[in-house]
């Protein structure tokens, strides 16, 4: 009789075959030309059996059962319990262990009691995925159908920063884990987050853990358990448990002392700041912020120095960040926004966050280009709290970067920033103590103690060892041309249905469709440059005038999305009055046009430009 583990693996194997496109193609070929002869179930069985599909599946199931019987399943223990029962059985060495290096093998086994998955065993309307980050490495499991107790069995090899165990035990760099859910329309949701302390494995060599996933909006709430297996290679040279506990306890004590000392310093600094001028109590100055685990940290700890060869310039960094959706966190039963400063990894996994998430990432990327950049806190033109990024060049010129749109403004130009309370980066914190806090008038001579009050920031232990964090971004999207063509076809069909429902015909003008591509190219380059330049260039207008018959007029509506889901795009288009008027164009010789142009950035982030056009006899 099959064990529970065997049954789960066999079930997943069968599901994978059913969902496999190759299997569907084989069945199509098997039945092609014979469908009229398949009168009963018995005949269908004979045809599929003769194709060899059932034999192939049976062989794979047998192999899975044999592998499970040969495997010694370790006893799983919680990560916060005594590790005396940790497994120390030897495993086969990974093939890519380089001489002089040490790796950590992480096996994501299964999930338990995952909250937010409709309380069903399987939910075909969504997929779930686990993402992990360790140092500069990022990995993701294969997406699974929504399930309260999914089985993953994905294995990842993480390069440890040192081979010497005496050095490793003092390196504070936990594994960050994010569980996400994706629905049919492509919307991503963070189910839970966790940090894994892996250094305890240095005495055992092999250890199973139960990782508790925490709710972002309520850090005290556990939303599920993930079973993982940790192994280190090469095997054999482990530290003693007492030695590891001594190092970790000493480090925890040192961290508490540093945090306590900084808090005392910040408290005195704050009192001195308020005494300088009574109006300071109303300025937006924030020294601490809550992370996704509900822990208050100095704001400077949320900024790092990030770089990637896939982001070519500060302009590309600004455009990349602006394409991540703006969506503040909310808490159940609370209509207001919840201010939680997310981990970069979480932000990039779901590709959406609040304004502080955008600003922290943009500032970190600009620091990676060696710009003198600061996250700036103040208010906008509506007098609401706001954040943006400020950069100061060698000549003292000040540029304001709006992280939500990618636009850049000179300080003296017209913009929507109203007041400035403070600014900070990874190692500095300054509060504005000038008489005026108006954004266009504030002096950014940060070293002038009469204008800015400096707070001496004590670097965290993890930052004190790093001067530059090379954050690895996922590769660029591939086959963009094919994606563009498929999306255009889907939008054409949707527009045809839209016009048919209103009893108007739909005829397409391929020449105008082609011409609109240059407009979309100009629009994206305008966004990349951080300007308001229109895509209706002189070349585009000349081309349109020469392509349409005399006496005809043209109307166009370009817009941009950060996804390629045709239903969501069409819904958004029909909500715009300008676009809806174009879609409902009536008259003589009406010709419709649609063009899609996709610009790919790193981490699968994209700018999907869509333009709807129509010409008709004036």
C-alpha positions in Angstrom: 0.0 0.0 0.0 1.3 3.4 -0.9 2.3 5.8 2.0 0.9 9.3 2.3 4.1 10.7 0.7 3.8 8.2 -2.1 0.2 9.1 -2.7 0.9 12.8 -2.8 3.7 12.4 -5.2 1.7 10.0 -7.5 -1.2 12.5 -7.4 1.1 15.4 -8.4 2.6 13.3 -11.2 -0.8 12.4 -12.7 -1.9 16.0 -12.4 1.3 17.2 -14.2 0.6 14.8 -17.0 -3.0 15.9 -17.3 -2.0 19.5 -17.5 1.0 18.8 -19.8 0.6 20.5 -23.2 2.6 17.7 -24.9 0.1 15.1 -23.6 -2.8 17.2 -25.0 -1.0 17.4 -28.3 -0.4 13.6 -28.4 -4.1 12.9 -27.7 -5.0 15.3 -30.4 -2.8 13.5 -32.9 -4.0 10.1 -31.8 -7.6 11.0 -32.2 -7.1 13.1 -35.4 -9.0 11.6 -38.3 -10.6 9.0 -36.1 -13.0 11.0 -34.1 -16.0 9.9 -36.1 -15.1 6.2 -35.4 -14.9 6.6 -31.6 -18.4 5.6 -30.8 -17.9 4.2 -27.3 -15.6 4.4 -24.3 -14.0 1.1 -25.0 -12.8 2.2 -28.4 -11.3 5.5 -26.9 -9.4 3.4 -24.3 -7.9 1.2 -27.0 -6.7 4.2 -29.0 -5.1 6.0 -26.1 -3.6 2.7 -24.8 -2.0 2.0 -28.2 -0.3 5.4 -28.1 1.9 4.3 -25.2 0.7 7.1 -22.9 -0.6 4.8 -20.1 2.6 2.7 -20.2 4.8 5.8 -19.9 2.7 7.1 -16.9 2.8 3.7 -15.2 6.6 3.5 -15.5 7.0 7.0 -13.9 4.7 6.1 -11.1 6.6 2.9 -10.4 9.9 4.9 -10.4 8.4 7.4 -7.9 7.3 4.6 -5.5 10.7 2.9 -5.8 12.5 6.2 -5.0 10.2 6.9 -2.0 10.9 3.4 -0.6 14.6 4.0 -0.8 14.4 7.4 0.8 14.9 7.8 4.6 12.4 10.5 5.6 13.9 12.7 8.4 11.9 13.7 11.4 10.7 17.3 11.0 11.2 19.7 13.9 10.2 23.3 14.3 12.9 25.9 13.7 12.3 27.4 17.2 12.6 24.1 19.1 15.6 22.2 20.5 17.6 20.8 17.6 18.8 17.7 19.4 16.8 15.6 16.9 18.3 17.1 13.8 19.2 14.7 11.1 22.8 14.1 10.3 22.5 11.4 7.7 24.8 11.8 4.7 23.3 12.8 1.4 24.8 12.7 -2.1 27.1 15.7 -2.9 25.8 18.2 -5.4 27.7 18.2 -8.7 28.6 21.9 -8.8 30.4 22.3 -5.4 33.6 24.2 -6.3 36.8 23.6 -4.5 37.3 26.0 -1.7 33.5 26.8 -1.5 30.6 25.7 0.7 27.0 25.5 -0.3 23.7 25.3 1.4 21.1 23.1 -0.2 17.5 24.1 0.6 14.6 21.7 -0.3 11.1 23.2 -0.2 9.1 20.2 0.7 5.4 21.0 1.3 3.0 23.5 2.9 0.6 23.0 5.7 -2.7 24.8 6.5 -2.1 27.8 4.2 -4.6 30.5 4.9 -6.2 32.4 2.0 -6.6 29.6 -0.4 -10.4 29.3 -0.2 -10.3 26.5 2.3 -10.3 23.9 -0.4 -7.8 21.1 -1.2 -7.3 22.4 -4.8 -8.2 25.7 -6.3 -7.9 25.8 -10.1 -8.5 29.5 -10.2 -5.1 30.4 -8.8 -1.5 29.2 -8.5 0.9 29.6 -5.6 4.7 29.9 -5.6 7.4 30.2 -3.0 10.3 32.6 -3.5 13.5 32.7 -1.5 16.4 35.1 -1.4 19.8 34.6 0.2 22.4 37.3 -0.3 22.6 37.9 -4.0 20.7 34.7 -5.0 17.0 34.5 -5.7 15.0 31.3 -6.5 11.4 30.4 -7.1 9.5 27.1 -6.9 7.5 25.8 -9.8 4.0 27.3 -9.6 1.5 24.9 -8.1 -2.3 24.9 -8.2 -3.8 26.6 -5.2 -3.9 24.2 -2.3 -4.0 24.4 1.5 -1.3 21.7 1.7 0.7 21.9 -1.6 3.7 19.6 -2.3 6.7 21.4 -3.8 9.8 19.3 -3.5 11.9 22.0 -5.2 15.7 22.0 -4.5 17.9 25.1 -4.5 21.7 25.4 -4.0 22.8 28.6 -2.2 26.4 29.6 -2.2 27.5 30.5 1.3 29.7 33.6 1.6 32.6 31.7 3.2 33.8 28.1 3.6 35.4 28.6 7.0 32.8 27.7 9.6 34.2 30.1 12.1 33.4 32.9 9.7 30.0 31.6 8.6 28.7 31.4 12.2 29.2 35.2 12.6 27.5 36.2 9.4 24.0 37.4 10.0 22.2 36.9 6.6 18.9 35.0 7.0 17.0 33.4 4.1 14.0 35.5 3.2 10.9 33.6 2.0 7.8 34.9 0.4 4.7 32.9 -0.5 2.6 34.4 -3.3 -0.7 33.7 -5.0 -1.6 34.5 -8.6 -5.1 34.5 -10.0 -6.3 34.0 -13.6 -6.1 37.7 -14.4 -2.4 37.8 -13.3 -3.0 39.7 -10.0 -0.3 38.8 -7.4 -0.9 38.6 -3.7 1.5 38.1 -0.8 0.1 35.3 1.4 3.0 35.3 4.0 6.6 36.1 4.6 9.3 34.5 6.8 13.0 34.7 7.6 15.0 31.5 8.2 18.0 31.3 10.5 20.1 28.7 8.7 23.3 28.9 10.9 22.0 26.2 13.3 22.7 23.6 10.6 26.4 24.2 10.9 26.6 21.7 13.8 24.2 19.1 12.2 25.0 19.2 8.5 21.4 18.2 7.7 18.2 19.4 9.4 14.5 19.7 8.8 12.5 22.7 9.9 9.0 24.0 10.0 9.0 27.6 8.9 6.1 29.8 10.1 4.8 32.3 7.4 3.6 35.6 8.9 0.8 37.9 7.7 2.3 41.2 6.5 -0.6 43.3 7.9 -0.6 41.4 11.2 2.8 40.1 12.0 1.6 38.1 15.0 -0.7 36.0 12.8 0.7 32.8 11.3 -0.8 32.1 7.9 0.8 28.7 7.2 3.7 26.3 7.7 6.3 25.4 5.1 8.4 22.2 5.6 12.0 22.6 4.4 15.2 20.5 4.5 18.6 22.2 4.9 21.9 20.5 4.0 25.5 21.8 3.8 28.3 20.5 1.6 31.0 19.4 1.8 30.0 17.3 4.8 32.0 16.2 7.8 33.6 19.3 9.4 30.8 20.7 11.6 31.0 22.9 14.7 29.7 22.0 18.1 26.2 23.0 19.1 27.5 24.9 22.1 29.9 26.9 20.0 27.2 27.9 17.5 24.8 28.9 20.3 27.6 31.0 21.9 28.3 32.9 18.7 24.7 33.6 18.0 23.9 34.6 21.6 26.9 37.0 21.6 25.7 38.5 18.3 22.1 38.9 19.5 23.4 40.6 22.7 25.6 43.0 20.6 22.6 43.8 18.4 20.4 44.6 21.3 23.1 46.9 22.8 23.5 48.7 19.5 19.7 49.2 19.1 19.4 50.4 22.7 22.3 52.9 22.3 20.8 54.2 19.0 17.3 54.6 20.6 18.7 56.6 23.5 20.7 58.8 21.0 17.6 59.2 18.8 15.4 60.2 21.7 17.7 62.9 22.8 18.2 64.1 19.2 14.4 64.3 18.8 14.0 66.4 21.9 16.7 68.8 20.7 15.1 69.0 17.3 11.7 69.9 18.7 13.2 72.7 20.9 14.8 74.4 17.9 11.5 75.7 16.5 7.9 75.0 17.5 6.8 74.3 13.9 9.1 71.3 13.8 6.4 69.2 15.5 4.3 69.4 12.4 7.0 68.5 9.9 7.2 65.0 8.5 10.3 63.5 10.2 10.5 59.8 10.7 13.4 58.0 12.3 11.9 54.5 12.7 9.5 52.4 10.6 7.9 49.0 11.0 9.1 46.2 8.7 6.9 43.4 7.5 7.5 41.4 10.7 6.2 44.3 12.8 9.7 45.2 14.1 10.7 48.9 14.3 13.9 49.6 12.6 15.8 52.9 11.8 14.7 54.1 8.3 18.3 54.0 7.1 18.4 50.2 7.4 15.8 50.0 4.6 18.2 51.5 2.1 21.0 49.5 0.5 23.4 49.9 -2.4 21.9 47.9 -5.3 23.2 47.4 -8.8 22.4 45.2 -11.8 23.9 45.0 -15.3 20.3 44.7 -16.5 19.6 48.3 -15.4 21.8 50.4 -17.7 21.4 53.9 -16.2 19.6 55.9 -13.5 16.9 56.7 -16.0 16.3 53.0 -16.6 16.2 52.5 -12.8 13.6 55.2 -12.5 11.4 53.8 -15.3 11.8 50.3 -13.9 10.6 51.3 -10.4 7.7 53.4 -11.8 6.3 50.3 -13.6 5.9 48.5 -10.3 2.2 49.0 -9.3 1.3 51.5 -6.5 -0.9 49.6 -4.1 -0.8 50.5 -0.4 -1.3 47.7 2.2 -4.5 47.6 4.1 -5.6 45.8 7.2 -8.9 43.9 7.7 -11.4 46.1 9.5 -9.3 49.3 8.9 -10.1 51.5 5.9 -6.9 53.4 6.2 -3.6 52.5 4.6 -1.2 50.4 6.7 2.4 51.7 6.6 4.7 48.7 6.4 8.1 49.1 4.8 8.5 45.9 2.8 11.6 43.9 2.1 13.0 44.5 -1.4 12.5 40.8 -2.2 8.8 40.9 -1.2 8.2 44.1 -3.3 9.7 42.5 -6.4 7.9 39.2 -6.0 4.4 40.8 -6.1 5.6 43.8 -8.2 3.5 46.2 -6.2 3.8 48.3 -3.0 3.3 51.6 -1.3 5.2 54.9 -2.1 7.9 54.1 0.5 8.7 50.8 -1.2 9.1 52.6 -4.6 11.3 55.3 -3.0 13.5 52.9 -1.1 14.2 50.8 -4.2 14.8 53.8 -6.4 17.2 55.4 -4.0 19.1 52.2 -3.5 19.5 51.8 -7.3 20.6 55.4 -7.7 23.2 54.8 -5.0 24.4 51.8 -7.1 25.2 54.3 -9.8 27.2 56.4 -7.3 24.6 59.2 -7.2 24.4 61.3 -4.1 20.7 60.2 -3.5 18.4 60.5 -0.6 14.9 59.4 0.2 13.0 62.6 1.0 9.9 62.9 3.2 7.5 65.8 3.1 4.1 66.7 1.6 2.7 67.1 -1.9 0.6 69.8 -3.5 -2.5 68.5 -1.7 -0.7 68.7 1.6 -0.7 65.0 2.1 2.3 63.0 3.4 4.5 62.0 0.5 7.9 60.6 -0.3 10.3 60.9 -3.3 14.0 60.7 -4.1 16.4 63.7 -4.2 19.8 63.6 -5.9 22.5 66.3 -5.7 25.2 66.6 -8.3 28.7 67.9 -8.0 27.6 71.4 -8.8 24.9 71.5 -6.2 22.0 71.1 -8.6 19.0 69.3 -7.1 16.8 66.8 -8.9 13.5 65.5 -7.5 12.7 61.9 -8.7 9.0 60.9 -8.5 9.2 57.1 -7.9 5.6 56.4 -8.8 5.7 58.0 -12.3 9.4 58.1 -13.2 9.3 61.8 -13.8 12.2 64.1 -12.8 12.1 67.7 -11.9 14.6 70.4 -11.2 14.1 71.8 -7.7 13.2 75.3 -9.1 10.8 74.0 -11.7 7.1 73.6 -11.3 6.3 70.3 -9.5 3.9 68.8 -7.1 6.2 68.6 -4.0 5.2 71.1 -1.4 7.3 70.7 1.8 10.4 68.8 3.0 10.8 67.4 6.5 13.8 65.1 6.3 16.0 63.1 4.0 18.1 59.9 4.4 20.0 57.2 2.7 21.9 54.0 3.8 24.3 55.9 6.1 23.0 59.4 6.7 19.9 61.0 8.2 19.1 64.8 8.1 16.2 66.8 9.4 15.3 70.1 7.9 15.7 72.9 10.5 15.5 75.8 8.0 12.8 78.5 8.6 11.1 77.6 5.4 10.3 74.0 4.5 9.0 74.8 1.0 10.4 72.2 -1.5 11.4 74.8 -4.1 13.2 77.0 -1.5 15.0 74.5 0.8 18.8 74.6 0.6 20.4 71.2 0.2 23.7 72.1 1.8 23.4 69.1 4.1 26.7 69.7 5.8 25.5 73.1 7.1 24.5 72.5 10.7 22.4 75.7 10.7 20.1 74.3 8.0 20.1 70.5 8.6 20.3 68.6 11.9 22.4 65.4 11.4 21.6 62.2 13.3 24.6 59.9 13.7 23.4 56.5 12.4 25.0 53.4 13.9 25.2 50.8 11.0 23.6 47.5 11.6 26.0 44.4 11.8 24.8 43.1 8.4 25.5 46.4 6.7 28.8 47.0 8.3 30.2 44.1 6.3 28.9 45.3 3.0 29.5 48.3 0.9 27.6 47.1 -2.2 24.8 44.6 -2.5 24.6 43.2 -6.0 20.9 42.3 -6.3 20.3 39.8 -9.0 17.3 40.6 -11.1 15.4 38.0 -13.2 16.2 38.0 -16.9 14.4 40.1 -19.5 11.2 38.9 -21.2 11.7 36.9 -24.4 9.6 36.6 -27.6 8.2 40.1 -27.2 7.1 40.3 -30.8 5.0 37.2 -30.5 3.4 38.5 -27.3 2.6 41.8 -29.1 0.9 40.0 -32.0 -1.2 37.8 -29.8 -2.3 40.7 -27.7 -3.3 42.7 -30.7 -5.4 39.8 -32.0 -7.2 39.5 -28.7 -7.8 43.2 -28.5 -9.1 43.3 -32.1 -11.6 40.6 -31.2 -12.7 42.4 -28.1 -13.1 45.7 -30.0 -15.1 43.9 -32.7 -17.5 42.5 -30.1 -17.7 46.0 -28.4 -18.8 47.6 -31.7 -21.1 44.8 -32.7 -23.0 45.2 -29.4 -23.6 48.8 -30.4 -24.6 47.8 -34.0 -21.6 49.4 -35.7 -19.3 47.5 -38.1 -15.6 47.2 -37.5 -13.1 47.4 -40.4 -9.4 47.6 -39.8 -6.7 49.8 -41.4 -3.4 47.9 -41.3 -1.4 50.9 -42.5 -2.5 53.1 -39.6 -1.8 50.2 -37.2 1.8 50.1 -38.4 2.2 53.9 -38.2 1.0 54.0 -34.6 4.0 52.0 -33.5 6.3 55.0 -33.8 4.0 57.0 -31.6 4.3 54.3 -28.9 8.1 54.1 -29.2 8.2 57.9 -28.7 5.9 57.7 -25.7 8.1 55.1 -24.0 11.3 57.1 -24.7 9.6 60.1 -23.2 8.9 58.2 -20.0 12.4 56.8 -20.0 13.8 60.4 -20.2 11.5 61.4 -17.3 9.8 64.2 -19.4 6.3 65.1 -20.5 7.1 64.9 -24.2 4.1 63.9 -26.4 4.4 60.9 -28.7 2.6 62.7 -31.5 5.9 63.7 -33.1 6.1 65.6 -36.4 7.1 62.4 -38.2 4.1 60.6 -36.9 1.7 63.4 -37.8 3.2 63.6 -41.3 2.8 59.9 -41.8 -0.8 59.9 -40.6 -1.7 62.9 -42.9 -0.2 61.2 -45.9 -1.8 57.8 -45.2 -5.4 58.8 -44.7 -7.6 59.9 -47.7 -8.4 63.5 -48.2 -11.3 64.7 -46.2 -10.8 62.2 -43.4 -9.8 62.8 -39.8 -7.9 60.7 -37.3 -8.2 60.2 -33.6 -5.8 58.2 -31.4 -5.6 57.2 -27.7 -2.2 55.8 -26.4 -1.9 54.4 -22.9 0.4 52.1 -21.0 0.0 49.1 -18.7 2.4 47.0 -16.7 0.8 43.7 -17.8 -0.5 41.9 -21.0 -3.9 40.6 -19.9 -6.3 41.6 -22.7 -9.5 41.5 -20.6 -8.0 43.9 -17.9 -6.7 46.2 -20.7 -10.0 46.3 -22.5 -11.9 47.0 -19.3 -9.5 49.9 -18.5 -9.9 51.3 -22.1 -13.6 51.3 -22.0 -13.6 53.2 -18.7 -11.8 56.1 -20.4 -14.3 58.6 -22.0 -11.8 59.6 -24.6 -11.0 56.0 -25.6 -14.7 55.0 -25.4 -15.6 57.8 -27.9 -13.0 56.4 -30.3 -14.2 52.9 -29.9 -17.8 54.1 -30.7 -16.8 56.1 -33.8 -19.6 56.3 -36.3 -19.8 57.7 -39.8 -18.7 57.1 -43.4 -15.7 55.0 -44.2 -14.8 54.3 -40.5 -11.6 52.4 -40.1 -10.3 51.2 -36.8 -6.7 50.6 -35.7 -4.9 49.1 -32.7 -1.2 48.7 -32.0 0.7 47.1 -29.1 4.3 47.7 -28.3 6.0 46.1 -25.3 9.2 47.3 -23.7 10.9 44.8 -21.4 12.8 45.7 -18.2 14.5 43.4 -15.7 12.6 41.1 -13.3 9.9 40.5 -15.9 8.7 44.1 -15.5 7.3 45.5 -18.7 5.7 48.6 -20.2 2.9 47.5 -22.5 1.8 50.4 -24.6 -1.6 50.1 -26.4 -2.9 52.7 -28.9 -6.5 52.7 -30.2 -7.1 54.8 -33.3 -9.9 55.5 -35.8 -10.3 57.5 -39.0 -13.5 58.5 -40.7 -14.8 61.0 -43.3 -15.1 64.4 -41.6 
